[in-house]
Amino acid sequence: MRGRSECPVFVSQLTAGTEVTGLQPIRFVPGHRHHQLWAWTMRGMKKYRHVIETPNPGKWELAGYEANLPISEKSNPITRELDKADPVQIVQLLKECDAEIFQEEDEALLNYKRLYSESVLKTMIDIISKVQEVLKDPDNTLIVLSGGGTSGRLAFLITVSFNKLLKGLGQLPCYTYIIAGGDRSLVVSQEGLEDCALLGIEELRKVCEGKKKVVFIGISCGLSAPFVAAQLDFCLNNLDIFLPVLVGFNPVSMARNDRIEGWHSTFRQVAERMQKLQESHKAFILNPAVGPEGISGSSRMKGGSATKILLETLLLAAHKTVSKETDISEKCLLEILRTYERAHKVTYTQSKKIAALVKQAGTSLQKKACVYMVGWHTLGIIAIMDGAECIPTFGADYHDVRGFLIGDHSEMFNKEADLIAQGSQFAFSQEDFVKMVLPSLTALDTVLFLFTLDGELTEVEKLVVQVKEKTSNVQALSHATVGQYLPATLKKLFPSIISIMWPILFLEYEGNFIQKFQRELSTKWILNTVSTGAHVLKGKILHNHMVDLRVSNSKLFWRAVSILQRFTGHSQARCQEGLLKTIYDPEVLSDEIRSAELSKHIAIAAEKNQVVPTTLLCLLRNCSVQEAQVRLDTSPSIRAAIEASLNAPGRKRGADESDPTGRNM
């Protein structure tokens, strides 16, 4: 019946019936088994009963905490000593960081909008109504998801999922994705292309040619990517066709305000234009705060997870209510969001085994071996994402941590030809793994298999047997539903299996996708933890900062300068000068070089290794680039080399050692 506001229950996996004093139950459609969400009626308490225990509000929410940095670039107090943690502690700390996604706003603090804030839920409902217009009239309409790096890869994953949903209903696909750098950026880091504003517009024009109505979702976790800013600006100038939606995790006031090379606006100016249009529903900004990343600035982690949670919730609710001819409600959104909270709880019940995998992966990296993640279907996409993200985050080589996609990948890519037979750097498929990786596997390498018990287990077994001929370091992450069991022949091949058991769901077609999304997010959380933890153990992290990031775009250039300031206590000008000296070494810096466009500096820096730690040692020890490089080469790890320099006699303390707000005490 048209006009019903109840949302059909998506999942029955939480216990209901607990008697709680002072709570008012939120009611859903009768006749379904479901978890009741309880709204607090008492002032000053949490509005909803949580599936998981979320951390108390952190220092990062205080007004003076690292005030010169946006939330997405602040350091997280939870992980301040991450570099000293053992594998068990690493998993626990990153688990707590992930739980911050589900925190509610605290009236006593800055009161940032959070995932469960009414204004965020209302914005989601407003966007859903616009998405429904496209779903009801798919001819000459389109939903476009776009981003660079992790955001672009998530745009790809979500597009694949929802086009599959439509195909199962016998409908034509209406989703497409754009990633800065094209399909090659799905498997290999090409961060520099995020800075190309005009390229973003050109790509958007191509995919939308001939369309009469387009919902454009631009994803930029830090509200910073020029590629996305230009696309949103293009949409704002063509509102007769486009509805622009910005997804990110900073307030608009913290959006990047630097001049964009070769373009006329800053990201903040675009976001402010959108903000003014939101009241009239001509543009939308969806930007709850989820807290600083476990590794400062590493938006592949919480930013990526929150993007997946927000957009899948929003789009799934749109599909479900269109097919049932019901109106969307806040209750419906809350119910779906809670399933992701449940996924967090289920995932981290395996913390002990995840920690063992962190230790194994770390050992491989410390011994200059590799970690391979081999996943079936969309779990393989998650694996590819995680491997590609290690390159800019940790200054890793492309072969250090790599993901592979097993199974049919036809109809997934925009331009698969850009990936096929393009050399080992672009290897991603089962055929690539068997031909390029398997022959060269060593006993020191770690191989992690990712699969569900719904899949082709004979294929899994066959590939595991082949791998075990080369290395005994094989691990598995399997997803099953209650009543499914791993065949004994496959089980005995693995010394350890992270086996995640999900409840049986009784759902209609669209709702079944929620468990697929849960499994993907669970896998993402585990892989992020493993690859991050392994690099922590390798000595690539200082406190919770990526001190060996690759300076491959403007965002990473300025993050590098910020890290140098934090640990040396020097001015921005001096740190920038030091960074340029390292980038251009052995060439002497001239005024011409200093005044060159940032893109020139980045093009050279992106091809060099250890730019940031080399500069850091130069500034701390007042030494040459060559001496700094020798110290790095002869040190057990990058972290050890920096710590030795930080503790050198007579050295002035940097901001990070004195006060977390960045103010010298």
N, C-alpha and C positions, 0 to 999 in steps of 0.2 A: 504494500500500500504506500503510495507516494506521500512524502511528508514525515514518515517515521524518522526519528532522530537516533534510535538505538543502532548500535553497530553490531552485526553478528560477531559472536566471540570467535577469535582466531585460534585460541590455544587453551587447552585444559591441562596445565602441567603444574599448578601450584595448589597447595592445600587450602581449602576454604573452611569456614565454620568456626574459626577461632573467635572466642568471645573477647571483645576489647571494650573497655569502659570509655565513654566519652567520644565514641567514634560514630560517624554516620556512614552506612554502606552506600556505595555507588551501585545502582542496579543496572543490570544488563537484560537482554532479551531472555525471558524465562525459557526453561527447557534445555538449556545448555549447561554442561559441566564447565565451570570456570573458577578462576581465582577472583575473590572479591577484593577490589581496591577500596581502601578506607580513607575517607577524608577527615582530617582533624577538624574538630569544631572549636578546639581550645586555642585561643589567641597565643601567638608566639611560638607554637610548636610546628613541626613539619606538617605540610599540608597533606601528604600522602604517606601511607605505610609503605616502606621500601622492601623490595625483594632482597636486596643486599644491604649491608651496613656501609653507608657512605662515610668518608672521612669528615672530621670536623672542619669548618671553614679554615682555610690556610692563611699564612702571613701574606701571601700574594694578593689577597683581597684588601689589605690595608692601604690607605691612600698613599702613603709615602714609600711603599715597597717598589724599588726599582722603577721609580716614577717616569723615567725617561724612556722606558721600553713598553711596547704593547704587550698584552697578555701572552700572545703566542710566542714572544721572544724572551719573556721573563724566565728566571730559573725557578724550578719548583722546590720549595723547602723540603718536601718529602724525600727527594732523591739527592740532597746536597752531598751526602757521603757515598753516593753510588759507586764511585771508583774504588772504594775500600771494601765493598760488599762481596761476600761469597755467593755462589750460585743460588742457594736457598734464599738469601737475603735479597738478591737482585729480583727474583720472581716476586717476592712479597712487596717490595717497594714499587715495582711497576704495576702490580695488581692494585695497590692503593691509588696510584695515579690514574689508572683506567676507571676506577670507581668514581673519581671526581666528575666524570661525564654526567653522572646521575644526581649530583648534588642539587639541592634547592637553594634559591637565593636566601641570603641572610640579611634581614632588615637592619641589623646592628652594624653591618659593614658597608661596602660601596654599593651593594645591591645590584650587581651586574645581572642582566637577564640570564636565566639558566634554561636548561632543556625543558623543565617542567613549568616554567613561568607562563602565566596566563597569556601574556602578550605574544610569546613564541607560539603557543598552541593556536592562538587566534590567527596569527599570520599563516601558519600551516593550513588552517581551514580555508582561509581566503585564497591561498595558492591552489589548493585542491579544487576549488570551484572552477578555477581557470583551466586546470589540467582536464577536468571533466568535459569542458567544452570541446577540447581536441578529441578526447576519447569518443564522444558522442558523434562527432562529425570528422572522421579521419581523412576524408578526401581533401587534398591540398593543405593539410595541416601537418605540424611536426612538433615534437618535443626534443630539444637539443640540450645535451649536457656537455659542458666544456671546462677544461682546466689544463694546467701544466703539471708535469711530474706526477706525484701521487694523486692529485686531484683529477688529472686527465685519465689516469689508469682506473680510478674509481668510476669516472664517467663511462668508460668502456665497460667495466664489469656490470654496472647498473643497467646500461643499455642492453647488453646481452641478456640479462635476466628478464627484463620486462618485454623485450621482443619475443622471447621464448614463451612468456606467459600469454601474449597475444596470439602467437602461433598455435598454442594448445587450444585456444578458443575458436580457432578457425578464422582469425582476423589478421589483417595485414600489419606489418610492423609500423609503428609511428614514432619510434625513438631512434636517435642517432647521436653519435658522440664526436667531439673534436678534442684532440690532444696536441699541445704545442710540439711541433716536430713530426707530426704524423705517426703512423703505426710503429715506426722504428722506436719511438720514445716509449712504447709500451713495454719493451724488453730491455732497452738500454737507456741509461741516463743521458738526456740531452737538455740539461737545465737552462742553457743559454738562450734557447728559443722562447722561453717564458718572457723574455724582455722585449720581444718583437711585437709591438702594438699593431702595426699595420698588417703583419702576417695574420694576427688574430681576426681582424676584420675581413681579410681576403678569404680565410677559411670559412668564416660564417656565411659570407655571401654565396660561396660555392654550394654549401649543403642546403641552403634555404631558397635557392633559385626556383621561382615559380610557385612558392608557397604563399597562401593567403593569410594564414595565421600560424604563428610560431611562439611556443613557450620556450624561452631561452633561460637555462639555469647555468649561471657562471659560478664556478667553484674556485675560491681562493681563500685558504684557511686563515691566512694572515691579513686578508684584504690588501694584497700587495702586488699581485702578478699583472704586469702591463698588458700581457696577451689577453687576459680576461677583462681588464679595465676598458680596453679599446672596444671589445665586443659589446660590453654593456652600454658604452657610449653610443655605439652604432644603433643598438636597439632603441635607446632613448630618443634618437633622432628619427626613428621610423616606427613610432608607436601605433600606427595604423595596422602594422603587421605583427610587431613583436611585443611580447610581454616579458620584460627582463626581470630575472630573479637572481639575487646575489646570495650565495651561501658562504659563510665564513665564521670565524670565532673570536673576533675583536669587535669592540664598539666602533661605530663609524668615526668617532673622535680619535681613534687610534689607527685608523686606516693609513696606509703609507702616503706621505705627502711630498716625496721627492719628485723632482722633475723627471718625466719619462722621456728618454732619449728619442728624438725624431717624432715627437707627438705633442699635443697642445694642452693636455690636462694631467693632473695627478690622479691617483686612485681615489684619494679622499674626495676630490671635487666631484668625481663621478658618483661616488657613494652618497654624497650630500644631495646631489640632484635626485637620486633615486628615493632618498628619505623623504623629500618634499612631495614626491608623487605617490608615496605609499598610501596616504589617506584616501586618495581618489582611486586606489587599486589599479594604477597604471604601471606600477613597479613595486617590487617587494624585496626586503632585505631580511634574511633569516640568519641571525648571528648570535646565538646564545654563547655565553662564556663557558668553556669546559676546563679552564685552568691551564697553567703552564705545562709544557710537555715534560716527560720524565727525563729526556735529554733536551736541554734548552733549544727551542726552535725547531725540533724534529717533528714537524706537523704530519709526517707519515704515520705517527702513532695515534695520539688522541684525536688530532684533527681529522685524520683519515677515518678513524672508527666512527666519530661523531657525524661525519659527512654521510657515511653509509647508513647509519641509524636514522638520521633525519630524512634523507631522500627516499629510502626504501619504505619507511613508515608513511610518508606523505603520498608516494605514488601507489603503494599497495592499498591504502585507504581509498584513494581516488578510484582505482579499478573495482574494489569490492563494492563501494556504494553505487557506482554506475551500474554494475551488473544487477544489483538488488533494488535499484531505484529507491535508495534511502538517502537521507541527508547525512552529511558527516557531522560528528559531534566531538567535543573535547574528550568525552569518555572513550570513544572509539580509538582516538589517537593514544590515549594513556594506556589502553589495553595492549596495543601493539608495542609501544615503547617499553612496557614492562617485560615483554618477552626477550628483549635485548638485555635488560637488567638480569633476567633469569640466566641468559647465556653466560654472563660474566660469572655468576655463582657456579654454574655447572663447570665452566672451563677451569676455574682455579681450584676446584676440588682435586685437580690433578697436579697441584703445585710441586709436589715432591718429584714426580717423574719429569715435569717440565724443567726443574732445576738440574736433574741428571743430564738432560739433553743440552742445556746451556753449557754445562761443564764439558761434555763431549765435543760440542761445536767449538768451544773456546780452545780446547786442546788442539783440534785440527788447525785452527787459525794460528795459534802460537807456534806450531811446527811448520808453518808456511804451506799447509795443505788446504783443501777446499771443503766447503759445505754445499751439498746439492740437495734441493728440495724437489721431489718428483710428485706432482699432484694430478689426480684425475678430475677432468672437467673443470668446473669453476674453482676448485681448490688449487688447481694448477695455475690459474690466473693469480690467485692470492700469492702463490709461491714466486711467480715471476715478478710481481710487484715488489715483494720484500727484497728479492735479490738486487733488482735494479736500484732500489732506494739506498742500498749500502754504499754505492759509489760516491754520491755527493756528501752523504752524512758522515762517513768514516774515512773518506779518502781511499776506499777499497779499490782493488783491481776488479774488473768485471767478472773474472773467474773465481774470486774468493768465495762469494755466496751467490748461488745461482738457482733459479727456479725453472721448472719444465712443466709443460702442459701435456698430459696424456689423454688421448681420446679425440673424438671428432671436433675439429675447430673450424669447419667450413661454416660460412655465413656469419662468422664472428667479427672479422676484421673489415675495415673500410677498404684497405688496399693490401691484401696479404702478400702480393708480389714484392712489396718493400721489405719483407722479412725472409722470403724463401731464397735459399742459396746465396745469402749475402755475407757468408763467412761466419767464423766461430763466435764472434761477438754478438751476432743476432740469432744465435741458436736458441730455440725455445720449445721444439716439438719432441715427441717420442722418437721419431726418426733421427733427429739431431742428437738426442741423448745417446742413443744406441751407436750411432756412427762416430760422433765426435768426442763424447765424454767417456763412455764405457771402456774403450780400448786403453785409455790413459789413466784410469782410476788407480789410486795407490792405496796401500794399507792404512795410510794416515788420514785419508779422506773420510768424511762422514756423509752418509746418504739417508735422508729422511723421506719416507713414503707417506703420502697423504691420500686417504681414500674413505669412502663410505661402504658399509656392508650392503648397500643397495646396488653396488656397481659390479664390474666384471672382475671378480676376485681371482679367476684363473689367470688373467692377464697380469694382475699384481704379483701373484706367486711366480710366474714365469720370469718377470723382470727382476724380482728380488733374488732369485736363484742365480741369475746372470751376474748381478752386482756382488753377491757374496763370494764369487770366485775371485774377486779383486780386493775386497775389504770386508772385515768383520764388523765394522762400525756402521751397522744398519739399524735404523730406528723406524718406528711407525706411529702415525697419528691416525686413528680410525674413529669414525662416527657411526654409531648404531642406534637403533631404537630398541626399546624394551622387547625382549624375546628374540633378538638377532644375536647370533654368536659367530665369532671368527672360526673358520674351519681349522681343525687341528693341524693340518698340513701347512697352512700359512702361519699359524700362531707360533709354531716351533722354529720358524726361520728367524724370528726377532728375539734378541736378548731382552728387549723392553718395548712395551707398547703403551702409548698414551691412548687409552680407550675411553672415549666420551660417550656416555649413554644418554639418549634423549627419550622423553616419554612418547608413548603412542598418541597421535593426534587424530581426532575425528573431525575433519574439516572439509569444506567444499574446495573447489579447484584453486581459486586465487589464494585462499588462506593457507594452503599447503606450502606456498612459497616461503612462509615465515620460518619454517624449520630449515629450509635451504639457506636462508639469510643468516639464521642463527649459527649454523655450521660454518659458514664462511667467516663470520665475525669471530667465532671461537678460534678458528684456524689462524686468522689474522693476528689476534692477540698473542697466540702461542708463538708464531713465527717472528713477530716483532720483538717479543721477549727473548727468544733464542738468539736472533741475529744481533740485537742490542747487547745482550748479556755476553755473547761471545767476544764482541769487540771491546767491552769493558774489561774482560779477562785478558785480552791481548794488550791492554794498556793504551787504548785509543781515546779514552775519556779522562778528563780531569774534573774532579767533583762531579758535576752533571753537564759538562760542556763538551761539545764536539770539537776538540782542539786540533783535529786533523781533517776538518771539512775541506772539500774541494771547492776552490773559489771559481765557480762556473756560471754564476749570474749575478746581477746587481744585488739581489737580496742576500746572497751568500757573501758577497764582497763586504757589505756593511755589517753583516753578522761577524765576519772575521775581524773587522776593525773594533767592534764592540768587545769581542773576546780579548783582543790585545789590550784594550783599555782596562778591562776588568782585572787582568792579572798583572799588569805592569804599573797601573796608576798613572800612566802618561796621558797626555791630551789626545783628543781625536786626531788633530793635525800631525802630531809626532807619530802616532800609530799608523796613520795612513801613509806617511812618508816611509816608515819602516817596511810596510807591506809592499809598496812600490819598489823599494830597493831589492827586496827578495824576488819579486816577480821579474824584474828586468836584469837581475844579475847575470853575467858580469858587466853588463852595460852600465855606464855611469848615468845617474838621473840628470836629465837636462830640463830646462823650463818647458821645452816643447813636449817632453814626455809627461811632465806633471800636469800640463794643461790639456792633455789629450782626452777624448771622450772615454767614459768609463768602459764602454764596450771593448775598446782596444786593450785596456788593462786586463779585462776578464778573458779575452780571447787567448792571451799569452799565459795567464795564470792557470786556466783550465787544463793546459797541457803539462803542467808541472806538478810534481808530488811534494807533499810536506811543506807547502808554502806557509801555512799558519804557524806550525811549531818552529820552523826555521826562523821566522820573523820574531816569534816570542822569545826565543833564545838570544837572538841578536839584541833585542831591546833590554832583556833582563841582564845580560852580561856585557853589553856594550861591545860586542864582538863582530867580526865579519860574517858574511853569509857562509863562507867556506868553513870557518871554525864551528859555526852552529851546526852545519851539516855533518861534520866529523863527530861532534858530540852526539847527535841523533843516531848516527850509524854505529857508534860504539856503546850505546846505552841499551839495556835490556828491553826497554820500551819507550815510546814517546812520552808517556806519563812520567816515567822514571827520569827522563832527561829534563823535563820541565820542572819537576819537583826539586831536582838537584840544583837547578838554577834559581828557583824561588827561595831555596834555603841557603844560597851562597852568602858568605859573610858580607855585611855592609849593605845588603840590598834593601831598598825601600819597599815597604809592603804595598801590594796592590789592593784595589778596591774590594776584590772578592774575599780577601783574607781579613778585611777589617770590619766590613758592615755590609749585609746583604742588600741594602738599598742602593749600593753603589756610591755612597757618600763616605769619604774618608773620615775616620773618627779622630 
